[in-house]
């Protein structure tokens, strides 16, 4: 059933951050009802070529395990129907454009007054206050605005956007963390609360170490490509047949590394004897390491370093990491029940068991009329009159 069995979630999610929060909750066992607009539903259904059932692959990725209903929230009947869904819901998640929820009359003040046990999760762009609170935004914008792009890439090169949607998905994760903490608080107090997250705050958190270094030490961050600002050697080097990442996180590991590559004299050299010395003299050391490692077959060097206890890893492409036995052993790819394709599962387990993807992404659902509430995930929408005495409102 999942660790969140019995928890009911209403998601007003578009594209990524809101739907990702809903997908996490669904994978953990919550019943998640995805509310979509009547004219085509979530825009993510069309963001890319049709993969299955006319919807793009990304829609399937971030909407598995949910139900779908369509509501016109610009109409009074649609708002009535939403409140019917919220009567026995535990969590509301939305990433509507800033100001839209309030304009529709479903902002946090109105909704929590009517449903005092509800955990209202509002996912913003720049945040819930401040001069930019009503400005919309997207993943690459926040990687740029919050400084993440400035610390990514080659030294001296242009700012680079990270390939993964770390801000969108991170905001989904923080939303779930906030919702679960609020549920625990509700168990003590009997009341819900408003959980605010935003893409801007998430991006600032991911840049937190660099921000702290600047604020407290006046230190501007530098780009290190695959390297590290505080350890040497701690980066990728080209071997004869591909790059290998080597991580010497302390002087003991550096001594072992030097033995493996045939330079046991390095730790005795004052320039390289300690990590701080290596940081100061990396311009001398790194070219020597690079020249040595170019002659090694990658697998041979990796095997030798692992045997010596030196952390290292090949710089894999996606096909290569999928071919790794560890990937198969961890069972991170799960075939979606009722479908003919797999998706990446949640990266956590309970008592050794990973939560299973329970079903695929929903087709665009029927229009709810204010009396209907979806029951079990995976079944068709059925007409049920909601008992007004349930919980609240």
C-alpha positions as CSV (number, residue, x, y, z in Angstrom):
1,X,0.0,0.0,0.0
2,X,2.9,2.4,0.6
3,X,4.0,4.4,3.6
4,X,1.6,7.2,2.8
5,X,-1.5,5.0,2.2
6,X,-4.6,6.8,3.3
7,X,-3.2,10.2,2.6
8,X,-5.1,12.1,-0.1
9,X,-3.5,14.8,-2.3
10,X,-5.0,17.2,-4.8
11,X,-2.4,18.5,-7.3
12,X,-2.9,21.6,-9.4
13,X,0.4,20.9,-11.2
14,X,1.8,22.0,-14.5
15,X,4.9,20.7,-16.3
16,X,7.5,19.8,-13.7
17,X,7.9,21.0,-10.1
18,X,4.3,20.6,-9.0
19,X,3.8,17.3,-10.9
20,X,7.1,16.0,-9.5
21,X,6.0,16.6,-5.9
22,X,2.7,14.8,-6.8
23,X,4.7,11.9,-8.3
24,X,6.8,11.5,-5.2
25,X,3.7,11.4,-3.0
26,X,2.0,8.9,-5.3
27,X,5.0,6.6,-5.4
28,X,5.0,6.7,-1.6
29,X,1.4,5.4,-1.6
30,X,-0.7,8.6,-1.4
31,X,-3.8,8.9,-3.5
32,X,-3.1,11.8,-5.8
33,X,-5.8,13.5,-7.9
34,X,-4.3,15.7,-10.6
35,X,-6.6,18.6,-11.5
36,X,-6.2,19.7,-15.1
37,X,-7.7,22.4,-17.3
38,X,-10.3,21.3,-19.8
39,X,-8.5,22.5,-22.9
40,X,-5.8,19.9,-23.2
41,X,-4.8,19.5,-19.6
42,X,-1.3,19.9,-18.3
43,X,0.9,21.5,-20.9
44,X,3.5,18.8,-20.4
45,X,1.2,16.4,-22.3
46,X,2.3,18.2,-25.4
47,X,5.9,19.0,-24.5
48,X,7.7,16.7,-26.8
49,X,6.7,14.0,-29.4
50,X,3.8,11.7,-28.5
51,X,5.2,8.7,-26.6
52,X,2.2,6.7,-25.4
53,X,-1.5,7.5,-25.5
54,X,-0.7,10.8,-27.3
55,X,1.3,12.2,-24.4
56,X,5.0,13.1,-24.2
57,X,7.4,11.0,-22.3
58,X,8.1,13.7,-19.7
59,X,4.4,13.7,-18.8
60,X,4.5,10.0,-18.1
61,X,7.7,10.5,-16.0
62,X,6.2,13.0,-13.6
63,X,2.6,11.9,-13.5
64,X,2.7,8.2,-12.9
65,X,0.4,6.9,-10.2
66,X,-2.2,9.7,-10.3
67,X,-5.8,10.2,-11.2
68,X,-6.9,13.0,-13.5
69,X,-10.0,15.2,-13.4
70,X,-10.6,18.3,-15.4
71,X,-11.9,21.5,-13.8
72,X,-12.5,25.0,-15.2
73,X,-11.2,26.9,-12.2
74,X,-12.2,30.2,-13.9
75,X,-15.8,29.2,-13.5
76,X,-17.8,29.2,-10.1
77,X,-18.8,25.6,-10.7
78,X,-15.1,24.6,-11.1
79,X,-14.2,26.2,-7.8
80,X,-17.1,24.5,-6.1
81,X,-15.9,21.2,-7.6
82,X,-12.3,21.8,-6.3
83,X,-13.6,22.5,-2.8
84,X,-15.5,19.2,-3.0
85,X,-12.2,17.4,-3.7
86,X,-10.5,19.3,-0.8
87,X,-13.1,18.2,1.7
88,X,-11.3,15.0,2.6
89,X,-7.9,15.8,1.2
90,X,-4.8,16.1,3.4
91,X,-2.5,18.0,1.0
92,X,-3.0,20.5,-1.8
93,X,0.0,21.1,-4.1
94,X,0.0,23.8,-6.7
95,X,2.6,25.6,-8.9
96,X,0.2,28.0,-10.5
97,X,1.7,31.2,-11.9
98,X,2.1,33.8,-9.1
99,X,-1.1,35.5,-8.2
100,X,-3.4,33.1,-10.2
101,X,-4.6,31.2,-7.1
102,X,-5.6,34.4,-5.4
103,X,-7.3,35.7,-8.5
104,X,-9.3,32.5,-8.7
105,X,-10.4,32.7,-5.1
106,X,-8.3,29.6,-4.1
107,X,-5.4,31.3,-2.4
108,X,-4.1,30.0,0.9
109,X,-6.2,32.3,3.1
110,X,-9.5,31.4,1.5
111,X,-8.8,27.7,1.2
112,X,-7.3,27.1,4.7
113,X,-10.1,29.0,6.3
114,X,-12.6,26.6,4.7
115,X,-10.4,23.5,5.1
116,X,-8.5,24.1,8.3
117,X,-6.9,20.6,8.4
118,X,-5.5,20.9,4.9
119,X,-1.8,21.2,4.2
120,X,-1.7,23.9,1.5
121,X,1.6,23.8,-0.5
122,X,2.2,26.8,-2.7
123,X,5.1,26.5,-5.1
124,X,6.2,29.9,-6.4
125,X,8.8,31.2,-8.8
126,X,10.7,33.9,-6.9
127,X,8.9,33.3,-3.6
128,X,5.9,34.4,-1.7
129,X,7.1,37.9,-0.8
130,X,9.5,40.5,-2.0
131,X,9.7,42.7,-5.1
132,X,9.7,39.8,-7.5
133,X,7.0,37.7,-5.8
134,X,4.6,38.1,-8.8
135,X,7.2,37.5,-11.5
136,X,7.0,34.0,-13.2
137,X,10.1,32.0,-14.0
138,X,11.5,28.7,-15.3
139,X,14.4,26.3,-14.6
140,X,17.1,27.9,-16.7
141,X,16.2,31.4,-15.6
142,X,16.8,30.4,-11.9
143,X,20.0,28.6,-12.7
144,X,21.2,31.9,-14.2
145,X,19.6,34.3,-11.7
146,X,20.7,32.4,-8.5
147,X,24.3,32.0,-9.7
148,X,24.3,28.3,-10.4
149,X,25.2,28.7,-14.1
150,X,28.1,31.0,-13.0
151,X,29.8,28.2,-11.1
152,X,29.3,25.4,-13.7
153,X,31.5,24.7,-16.6
154,X,35.2,25.0,-17.6
155,X,37.6,27.5,-16.0
156,X,37.5,30.6,-18.1
157,X,34.6,29.3,-20.1
158,X,31.0,30.6,-20.4
159,X,28.4,29.9,-17.7
160,X,26.7,26.5,-18.3
161,X,23.3,25.3,-17.5
162,X,23.2,21.9,-15.6
163,X,21.6,19.2,-17.8
164,X,19.2,18.0,-15.1
165,X,16.3,20.1,-13.9
166,X,17.7,20.5,-10.4
167,X,15.7,23.6,-9.5
168,X,12.3,22.3,-10.6
169,X,12.8,18.8,-9.1
170,X,14.5,20.2,-6.0
171,X,11.5,22.4,-5.4
172,X,9.3,19.4,-5.7
173,X,11.4,17.6,-3.1
174,X,11.3,20.5,-0.7
175,X,7.6,20.7,-1.1
176,X,7.2,17.1,-0.1
177,X,9.5,17.5,2.8
178,X,7.5,20.5,4.0
179,X,4.2,18.7,3.5
180,X,5.3,15.6,5.5
181,X,6.6,17.8,8.3
182,X,3.3,19.7,8.3
183,X,1.4,16.4,8.5
184,X,3.4,15.6,11.6
185,X,2.6,18.9,13.1
186,X,-1.1,18.4,12.3
187,X,-1.0,15.1,14.2
188,X,-0.2,17.2,17.3
189,X,-2.3,20.3,16.7
190,X,-5.2,19.1,14.6
191,X,-4.6,21.9,12.1
192,X,-3.0,22.2,8.7
193,X,-0.8,25.1,7.6
194,X,0.6,26.8,4.5
195,X,3.9,25.5,3.1
196,X,5.7,27.9,0.8
197,X,8.5,26.9,-1.5
198,X,9.9,28.4,-4.7
199,X,12.3,27.8,-7.5
200,X,14.4,30.8,-6.3
201,X,14.8,29.5,-2.8
202,X,15.8,26.1,-4.1
203,X,18.4,27.5,-6.4
204,X,19.9,29.6,-3.6
205,X,20.1,26.5,-1.4
206,X,22.0,24.5,-4.1
207,X,24.4,27.5,-4.4
208,X,24.6,27.7,-0.6
209,X,28.2,26.6,-0.1
210,X,29.4,29.2,-2.6
211,X,27.2,31.8,-1.1
212,X,28.5,31.1,2.4
213,X,32.1,31.2,1.2
214,X,31.5,34.7,-0.3
215,X,29.5,36.1,2.6
216,X,31.9,34.8,5.3
217,X,35.2,34.8,3.5
218,X,34.9,37.2,0.6
219,X,35.7,34.3,-1.7
220,X,34.3,34.3,-5.2
221,X,33.7,30.9,-6.6
222,X,35.7,29.6,-9.5
223,X,34.7,27.0,-12.1
224,X,36.5,23.7,-11.8
225,X,34.9,21.6,-14.6
226,X,34.9,18.1,-13.0
227,X,37.3,19.2,-10.2
228,X,36.8,20.4,-6.6
229,X,37.8,23.7,-5.0
230,X,39.2,22.1,-1.9
231,X,40.8,18.8,-2.9
232,X,43.6,17.9,-5.3
233,X,43.6,15.6,-7.1
234,X,39.8,15.4,-7.2
235,X,38.7,15.4,-10.9
236,X,38.5,13.5,-14.1
237,X,41.6,12.6,-16.1
238,X,41.7,11.2,-19.6
239,X,42.9,7.6,-19.8
240,X,43.8,5.8,-23.0
241,X,40.2,5.0,-23.8
242,X,38.1,7.4,-21.7
243,X,37.9,9.7,-18.7
244,X,38.2,8.5,-15.1
245,X,37.2,10.5,-12.1
246,X,39.7,10.2,-9.2
247,X,38.8,11.4,-5.7
248,X,41.7,11.8,-3.3
249,X,39.8,13.4,-0.4
250,X,42.7,13.2,2.1
251,X,46.5,12.7,2.2
252,X,46.2,8.9,2.9
253,X,44.3,8.4,-0.3
254,X,46.8,10.5,-2.2
255,X,49.6,8.3,-1.0
256,X,47.8,5.2,-2.2
257,X,47.0,6.9,-5.5
258,X,50.7,7.8,-6.0
259,X,51.7,4.2,-5.4
260,X,49.3,2.9,-7.9
261,X,50.4,5.2,-10.7
262,X,54.1,4.7,-10.1
263,X,55.0,7.9,-8.3
264,X,55.6,7.0,-4.7
265,X,57.9,10.0,-4.5
266,X,55.1,12.5,-4.7
267,X,54.0,12.4,-1.0
268,X,57.6,13.1,-0.1
269,X,57.7,16.2,-2.2
270,X,57.0,19.3,0.0
271,X,54.9,20.7,-2.8
272,X,52.5,17.7,-2.7
273,X,52.8,16.3,0.8
274,X,49.5,17.7,2.1
275,X,46.2,18.7,0.5
276,X,46.8,22.3,1.2
277,X,50.2,22.1,-0.4
278,X,48.7,20.3,-3.4
279,X,46.0,23.0,-3.7
280,X,48.8,25.7,-3.8
281,X,50.8,23.7,-6.3
282,X,48.2,22.1,-8.4
283,X,49.4,23.9,-11.6
284,X,52.6,21.7,-11.2
285,X,50.9,18.5,-10.1
286,X,47.9,18.1,-12.3
287,X,49.8,18.1,-15.6
288,X,52.0,15.4,-14.3
289,X,49.1,13.3,-13.3
290,X,47.4,13.9,-16.6
291,X,50.4,12.8,-18.6
292,X,50.8,9.6,-16.6
293,X,47.1,8.6,-16.8
294,X,46.9,9.0,-20.6
295,X,48.8,5.7,-21.0
296,X,46.6,3.7,-18.7
297,X,43.6,1.7,-20.0
298,X,40.7,3.1,-18.0
299,X,39.4,-0.3,-16.7
300,X,42.9,-1.4,-15.6
301,X,43.5,1.8,-13.7
302,X,40.1,1.8,-12.1
303,X,40.6,-1.8,-10.9
304,X,43.9,-1.0,-9.4
305,X,42.7,2.1,-7.7
306,X,39.6,0.4,-6.3
307,X,41.8,-2.5,-5.0
308,X,44.0,0.2,-3.2
309,X,40.9,1.8,-1.7
310,X,41.1,5.0,-3.8
311,X,37.6,6.2,-4.9
312,X,37.2,6.5,-8.6
313,X,34.6,6.1,-11.3
314,X,34.4,6.1,-15.1
315,X,32.7,9.2,-16.6
316,X,29.8,7.3,-18.0
317,X,27.3,8.2,-20.6
318,X,23.7,7.2,-20.1
319,X,24.0,3.9,-22.0
320,X,27.1,3.1,-20.0
321,X,25.5,3.7,-16.6
322,X,22.5,1.6,-17.6
323,X,24.9,-1.2,-18.4
324,X,26.5,-1.1,-15.0
325,X,25.6,-4.2,-12.9
326,X,25.0,-1.9,-9.9
327,X,22.2,-0.1,-11.7
328,X,20.4,-3.4,-12.3
329,X,21.1,-4.5,-8.7
330,X,19.5,-1.4,-7.2
331,X,16.3,-1.9,-9.4
332,X,16.0,1.8,-10.0
333,X,14.2,1.1,-13.4
334,X,10.7,-0.2,-12.9
335,X,8.3,-1.3,-15.6
336,X,5.1,0.7,-15.3
337,X,2.2,-1.6,-14.5
338,X,-0.2,-1.7,-17.4
339,X,2.3,-0.2,-19.8
340,X,5.2,-1.5,-21.9
341,X,8.0,0.9,-20.8
342,X,10.0,1.5,-17.6
343,X,10.7,4.7,-15.6
344,X,13.2,5.6,-13.0
345,X,11.9,4.9,-9.5
346,X,12.2,6.8,-6.3
347,X,15.7,6.8,-4.8
348,X,14.8,5.5,-1.4
349,X,13.7,2.2,0.3
350,X,11.8,1.2,3.4
351,X,13.1,-1.9,5.1
352,X,15.1,-2.7,2.0
353,X,12.1,-2.4,-0.4
354,X,11.8,0.4,-2.9
355,X,8.4,1.9,-3.4
356,X,6.8,0.5,-6.6
357,X,5.3,2.7,-9.4
358,X,1.7,1.8,-9.0
359,X,0.3,2.7,-12.4
360,X,1.0,4.9,-15.4
361,X,0.2,8.5,-15.9
362,X,-3.6,9.2,-16.3
363,X,-5.4,10.0,-19.5
364,X,-7.1,13.4,-19.3
365,X,-9.9,12.9,-16.8
366,X,-13.6,13.7,-16.8
367,X,-15.0,17.0,-15.6
368,X,-16.0,16.8,-12.0
369,X,-19.3,18.4,-11.0
370,X,-18.7,19.2,-7.4
371,X,-20.3,16.0,-6.1
372,X,-17.6,13.6,-7.3
373,X,-14.4,12.5,-5.6
374,X,-12.0,10.0,-7.1
375,X,-11.6,6.8,-5.1
376,X,-8.9,4.2,-5.6
377,X,-6.1,5.1,-8.0
378,X,-6.3,3.3,-11.3
379,X,-10.1,3.0,-11.4
380,X,-12.5,5.1,-13.5
381,X,-14.0,8.2,-12.0
382,X,-17.2,7.2,-10.3
383,X,-20.0,9.4,-9.1
384,X,-20.2,9.6,-5.3
385,X,-21.8,12.2,-3.2
386,X,-19.4,13.6,-0.7
387,X,-20.6,13.8,2.9
388,X,-20.4,17.5,3.9
389,X,-19.7,16.4,7.5
390,X,-16.4,14.9,6.6
391,X,-13.5,16.6,8.3
392,X,-14.4,20.2,7.5
393,X,-16.1,22.7,5.2
